């Protein structure tokens, strides 16, 4: 078993190649499992994992239901760009919003908006979207380029799509805006230990709980929550205390009334994820 330097003897830190049996033993003993932080690399060579930078025409056509121009631009780019996942998520959320009767012009908050693609695609379909991202990912991952992210985010802004580089806690503290919907797509599991277990953007449990309750108090109808499944528990173990299990947390904390499975999705790292809608009180 490979174990990294341990500051707290009760919290062993395992690297990604720790044998599964050792992980199971630690879990059975009730001990927290925190992977040793490492800068993430993707397995495919000669790929960029950078934004596609869609044209304004393709984005507009998407908004009127013609997906062909956008998909052609997507296919012309490297296979592992961010939009490999973003377009699928935007379609799933857009369809569910329409089926659930969400009005056109509704206000959406996209927490951890990344390159801004999902925000812009939902804006093109008739919603007013505000995206917020602390922009710490590029500092924690070798496969992202901060300048490319900033350039793409600037391009994705529009009359109905505002994108801010800001900490979500500070953003909520400095605005009185109320939203109809909030998106929490593959972000919640990064808060407790920081992005990718690197410590970047880490929030203490009580502060995290307060953030989630504050967020829900500012959202009228739905949360869209994307969370890792058991496929990733060895890389990103769930909270060992059981306090923050998503999307169940929102029901257990009395913030939501129901949870609906919307779609299976794939994160930028190629891992399967599950997308849910949480109906808020």
Secondary structure, DSSP 4 states (H G I P E B T S, - for coil): --B---SSTTS--B-TT--HHHHHHHHHTT----PPP--B--S-SS---------HHHHHHHHTT--HHHHHHHHTS-TTSTHHHHHHHHHHHHHHHHHTTPPTT-EEEEET-TTSHHHHHHHHTT-EEEEEE---HHHHBTT--HHHHHHHHHHH-BTTEEEEES-HHHHHHT----EEEEEEES-GGGTTT-GGGS-TT---HHHHHHHHHHHHHTEEEEEEEEEE-GGGTTTSPPPTTSS--TTHHHHHTTSEEEEEEEEEEE-TTS-EEEEEEEEE-
